[in-house]
Amino acid sequence: MSQDRKKDRLVLVTGASGYVGGRLVPVLEERGERVRCLARNPQYLAGRFCSDTEIVAGDVLDRDSLRVALEGVDTAYYLVHSMGSRANFEEQDRIGAQNFARVALQQGVRRVIYLGGLVGDSQLSSHLASRREVGSILTSEGPATLEFRASIIIGSGSLSFEMVRSLVNKLPIMITPSWVRMPTQPIAIEDVIAYLIQGLDVEEEGSAVFEIGGPQQVSYGGLMREYARQIGVRRLMIPVPFLSPRLSSLWLWLVTPLYARVGKKLIDSLRNETVVRDGGALDRFPVRPLNVRQAMARALEEEDREKAQTR
């Protein structure tokens, strides 16, 4: 892309009030990008970003609002999902992705960048199946799409980190079901943002999928042990072959009610391995992700800072 086009391009961020979007926008601003944010409730973003950043009201379920939000946009980040909804989140995600893809194509958007989930070939949870379906819709019905697929994201304020922190802080003894031992490949939020930023300028013809993760495979239980080690406490974990995701979600309601509704869907996803099988992202991008110990330490360093409030 020419330097003139880079200077003049407009970047749209959906999900700017969410955890990843809230971290992404300030980095785009620091780079000097022209940024527009789409928000269902613009008042929630008041004062959070630079005065030059444009905030427009809209919803991916409302095509008319998307036509306004996507006008003149070069690159659009799709960072919305309905997992926290009490309604049928799969259907809402499907409709939202279809609306966004079709309107983005009509408005001449050059590229869509989407953050999805690492998925395998086994029977997927409803959450991971929906993440994969959204990526397929954006690719097949919209402009050229770069899809980054990630497992657990480690960072202050992220759902996974806050669940780990809450469980370890509250439970000196844990009866751990099988899903706690399922392999994942966590990645630091800083590295996720770095990949998303690199997606702006990477030379790529058409659409592409990149699996991203840290250098280690570790279970949810492994994350709990690492967190306990870093805060200097001892925790006993007793593995058991029972405790289904449904029973585990009831336990979650008792221990971490703040995260229980979304956490239930996250736990359901942990029956699937979420590990990187294609390491092409390391060849294509200059990002070298932090390991679990480094990522956890960074999350603890940031926990009292303002950006820990992005969720």
Secondary structure as GFF3:
##gff-version 3
##sequence-region A 1 311
A	DSSP	alpha_helix	3	8	.	.	.	ID=ss1
A	DSSP	beta_strand	10	14	.	.	.	ID=ss2
A	DSSP	alpha_helix	19	30	.	.	.	ID=ss3
A	DSSP	beta_strand	34	39	.	.	.	ID=ss4
A	DSSP	three_ten_helix	42	45	.	.	.	ID=ss5
A	DSSP	beta_strand	54	57	.	.	.	ID=ss6
A	DSSP	alpha_helix	63	69	.	.	.	ID=ss7
A	DSSP	beta_strand	75	78	.	.	.	ID=ss8
A	DSSP	alpha_helix	89	106	.	.	.	ID=ss9
A	DSSP	beta_strand	111	117	.	.	.	ID=ss10
A	DSSP	alpha_helix	126	141	.	.	.	ID=ss11
A	DSSP	beta_strand	144	150	.	.	.	ID=ss12
A	DSSP	beta_strand	153	154	.	.	.	ID=ss13
A	DSSP	alpha_helix	159	170	.	.	.	ID=ss14
A	DSSP	beta_strand	173	176	.	.	.	ID=ss15
A	DSSP	three_ten_helix	178	181	.	.	.	ID=ss16
A	DSSP	beta_strand	187	188	.	.	.	ID=ss17
A	DSSP	alpha_helix	189	198	.	.	.	ID=ss18
A	DSSP	beta_strand	208	212	.	.	.	ID=ss19
A	DSSP	alpha_helix	220	231	.	.	.	ID=ss20
A	DSSP	beta_strand	236	239	.	.	.	ID=ss21
A	DSSP	alpha_helix	245	255	.	.	.	ID=ss22
A	DSSP	three_ten_helix	257	259	.	.	.	ID=ss23
A	DSSP	alpha_helix	260	269	.	.	.	ID=ss24
A	DSSP	alpha_helix	280	284	.	.	.	ID=ss25
A	DSSP	alpha_helix	292	302	.	.	.	ID=ss26
A	DSSP	three_ten_helix	306	309	.	.	.	ID=ss27
###
